[in-house]
């Protein structure tokens, strides 16, 4: 009887010990924490009504959408490699699209072979997806197509997965 009690006690202690060890390892007490201060915040005066979304290219170019508060939608670029915090307004071609374009969610796809940058933007005006080919030297987004689908009812964010493919979430 004493051997059975000892065996049960050992099993219980082993199970409890295992849970305690897992808990301690989950806390990761041996990790090193580095304090990182990215620097001071900067006001970007050209983006007056706030931005809705940001999309960053591998070269450090940031696309900024003006959000649904602007009457005329705007896209901006910001070069993270530049020491000066300065945004540039992206020219949208054709210009006729500008009047019905209110960018919301953004995503970029960079073609590794051709180095082409495709910009995917949710148009809050009509709940459509607009695709653009971005030309860096002229800071121009050339409209490729408008995408509508019955399942896109109130798009919120988008992730480009290819030159003509993406995932979108509804609100």
C-alpha positions in Angstrom: 0.0 0.0 0.0 2.9 2.4 0.8 4.4 1.6 -2.6 1.1 2.6 -4.3 0.9 5.8 -2.4 4.5 6.7 -3.2 3.9 5.9 -6.9 0.8 8.1 -7.0 2.7 10.9 -5.2 5.5 10.7 -7.7 3.2 10.8 -10.7 1.3 13.8 -9.3 4.6 15.7 -8.5 5.8 14.9 -12.1 2.6 16.3 -13.7 2.6 19.4 -11.5 6.3 19.9 -12.0 5.9 19.7 -15.8 3.1 22.4 -15.7 5.3 24.6 -13.5 8.3 24.2 -15.9 6.1 25.0 -18.9 4.7 28.1 -17.2 8.2 29.3 -16.4 9.4 28.7 -19.9 6.3 30.5 -21.3 7.3 33.6 -19.2 10.7 33.4 -20.9 12.7 34.8 -18.0 16.0 34.5 -19.8 15.2 36.8 -22.7 17.1 40.1 -23.2 14.9 43.2 -23.6 16.4 46.1 -25.5 14.9 49.5 -25.1 14.6 51.1 -28.5 13.7 54.7 -29.1 12.9 55.3 -32.8 13.3 59.1 -32.5 11.1 62.0 -32.2 7.7 62.2 -33.8 7.2 64.6 -36.7 4.1 66.5 -37.8 3.4 66.0 -41.5 1.6 69.3 -42.3 0.6 68.3 -45.9 -1.7 65.5 -44.6 -4.3 67.8 -43.1 -7.2 65.4 -42.4 -5.2 62.5 -41.1 -4.4 59.4 -43.0 -6.4 56.2 -43.2 -3.6 53.7 -44.2 0.1 53.4 -45.0 1.9 51.0 -47.3 5.7 50.7 -47.4 7.8 49.5 -50.3 11.0 47.5 -49.8 13.0 50.7 -50.8 11.5 52.7 -47.9 8.9 54.6 -49.9 5.6 55.0 -47.9 2.3 55.5 -49.6 -0.2 57.4 -47.4 -4.0 57.6 -48.1 -5.8 60.8 -47.1 -8.8 59.0 -45.7 -12.5 59.4 -46.1 -12.5 62.9 -44.4 -11.2 64.6 -47.5 -13.7 65.7 -50.1 -11.1 64.9 -52.9 -9.1 61.8 -52.2 -5.4 62.1 -52.1 -2.4 59.8 -52.1 1.0 60.9 -50.7 4.5 59.4 -50.7 7.1 59.8 -48.0 10.7 58.6 -48.4 11.9 57.1 -45.2 15.5 57.2 -46.4 15.4 61.0 -46.6 16.5 62.9 -43.5 13.8 65.5 -44.2 10.2 64.6 -43.4 8.5 65.7 -46.5 5.5 64.2 -48.3 4.7 64.6 -52.0 1.3 64.3 -53.5 0.9 61.5 -56.0 -0.5 62.5 -59.3 -3.4 60.1 -60.3 -3.9 59.4 -63.9 -6.4 59.8 -65.5 -7.3 63.0 -63.7 -11.0 62.3 -64.1 -10.7 59.5 -61.5 -9.6 62.0 -58.9 -13.1 63.4 -58.4 -14.6 60.0 -57.4 -11.6 58.6 -55.6 -11.4 58.5 -51.8 -8.6 56.1 -50.8 -9.0 54.1 -47.7 -7.0 50.9 -47.3 -3.7 50.5 -49.2 -1.3 47.8 -50.2 1.7 47.5 -52.6 2.9 44.7 -54.6 6.5 44.9 -56.0 7.2 42.6 -58.9 10.6 41.1 -58.3 11.4 40.6 -62.0 10.2 43.9 -63.5 10.6 46.0 -60.4 7.1 47.4 -61.2 5.1 48.7 -58.2 1.4 48.0 -58.2 -0.7 50.0 -55.8 -4.0 48.6 -54.6 -6.4 51.1 -53.0 -9.8 50.7 -51.5 -12.0 53.5 -52.9 -14.4 54.5 -50.1 -16.5 56.2 -52.7 -18.3 53.2 -54.2 -16.6 50.5 -52.2 -14.4 49.4 -55.0 -10.8 48.3 -55.4 -8.6 50.5 -57.6 -5.3 49.2 -59.0 -2.5 51.4 -60.2 0.9 51.1 -61.7 3.2 53.5 -59.8 5.9 55.5 -61.7 8.5 56.6 -59.2 10.3 59.2 -61.4 7.1 61.2 -62.0 5.4 60.3 -58.7 2.4 59.2 -60.7 -0.2 56.4 -60.2 -1.6 55.2 -63.5 -5.0 53.6 -63.1 -5.2 50.1 -64.4 -8.7 48.9 -63.4 -11.6 49.1 -61.0 -12.7 45.9 -59.3 -16.2 45.4 -58.1 -17.6 42.1 -56.6 -20.8 41.2 -54.7 -18.7 40.0 -51.7 -16.9 43.3 -51.4 -19.6 45.2 -49.5 -17.7 47.5 -47.2 -14.0 47.0 -47.7 -11.7 48.1 -44.9 -8.2 46.8 -45.6 -6.4 45.1 -48.4 -3.3 43.0 -48.9 -1.8 42.6 -52.3 -0.5 39.1 -53.0 0.3 39.5 -56.7 0.0 41.9 -59.6 -3.6 41.0 -60.0 -4.5 39.3 -56.7 -5.3 40.4 -53.2 -7.1 39.7 -50.0 -9.7 42.2 -48.7 -11.6 42.5 -45.5 -15.0 44.0 -45.0 -15.9 46.2 -42.0 
